Amino acid sequence: MNGRLGASVKERGANADIQGMKAYAARLACLLILVGFPISVWAQDSDEAGSRTKILALEHAWNQAETFNDLKALDSIQHGTLRYSYRGISMLKNPFEIALYQVLFWQVKPRTVIEIGSYLGASAIWFADMMRNCDVNGTVISIDIKVPTPAEQRENVRFLEGDANALDTVLTPAILATLERPLVVIEDSTHTAETTLAVLKFFAPILRSGEYIVIEDGVVSDLGRAHRFNGGPGLAISQFLSAHPEFEIDAGFCDRYGHNFTGNPNGYLRRS
Ligand SMILES: C[S@@+](CC[C@H](N)C(=O)[O-])C[C@H]1O[C@@H](n2cnc3c(N)ncnc32)[C@H](O)[C@@H]1O
């Protein structure tokens, strides 16, 4: 009995220990829940707060960019554009055009792209690569008063020497007759109203229904610099459209990110 009692006491003692441990564990669990839950909520909140802070910081930067003259959003985008590159070669394209050309190429699937204003040749190479990405077997003809010699070469890119103001001397009727269609033209040379208008007039009778001419850098007006370009591309586009109702501004491109939120405001012209 004693033994039993002893055993029983031992058992009770053991039971008490177990009960005590259980109670301790339960208290600990409660404590962890009570303390842990707020901690996890706090951690979650602080993560969200971090994200919110980041977003607010971005909004703040964007708002600042819109508020202060020396930090205009457009100036900031333009600054980045001038420092952009494709395959290590400087390419003067802003982020909106980098997005929009891809959509345009997929939509039109041009077999020929004529670019006026090659600069270092990166944009011509990029156009050629984009054609290939769109499963198009086509050619890029890039014309400049100074022909570039980019380190990158593409079999389907031809750089030709020529003046945007006298395109008939380089794009002869014989050459034009050989161009595969559809055609997309990109004017990106002097950005003066005169040159832009000369290019528009040259291509007006050449372009067919559904083909495009893109006039680059009308954004100089928004940047307050149109006077440096004798009115710039914007003036040329409005003069051209008033005499050529067969061309229309494609808002699907110009307004995709907001009204004329592009480096080429009113610059995506489609022959109807
Ligand atoms: C804005 S850059 C072209 C940028 C290039 N398309 C790009 O996206 O990187 C302008 C180019 O036009 C060329 N240019 C200037 N006057 C020209 C003219 N009258 N005819 C043809 N090209 C001209 C310049 O030599 C320069 O390379």
The ligand as a Gaussian input file, in Angstrom:
#p B3LYP/6-31G(d) Opt

LIG

0 1
 C       18.214000      62.819000     -82.678000
 S       19.544000      62.123000     -83.565000
 C       18.897000      60.576000     -84.088000
 C       18.702000      59.671000     -82.936000
 C       18.525000      58.211000     -83.278000
 N       17.460000      57.972000     -84.198000
 C       18.279000      57.448000     -81.993000
 O       17.109000      57.142000     -81.691000
 O       19.236000      57.157000     -81.278000
 C       19.540000      63.111000     -84.995000
 C       20.405000      62.659000     -86.156000
 O       19.989000      63.387000     -87.288000
 C       21.114000      63.627000     -88.101000
 N       20.823000      64.759000     -88.980000
 C       20.930000      66.074000     -88.717000
 N       20.559000      66.798000     -89.781000
 C       20.198000      65.912000     -90.735000
 C       19.703000      66.048000     -92.053000
 N       19.525000      67.241000     -92.606000
 N       19.420000      64.918000     -92.737000
 C       19.602000      63.708000     -92.202000
 N       20.061000      63.523000     -90.948000
 C       20.356000      64.608000     -90.224000
 C       22.236000      63.865000     -87.121000
 O       23.475000      63.611000     -87.751000
 C       21.889000      62.907000     -85.994000
 O       22.591000      61.699000     -86.145000

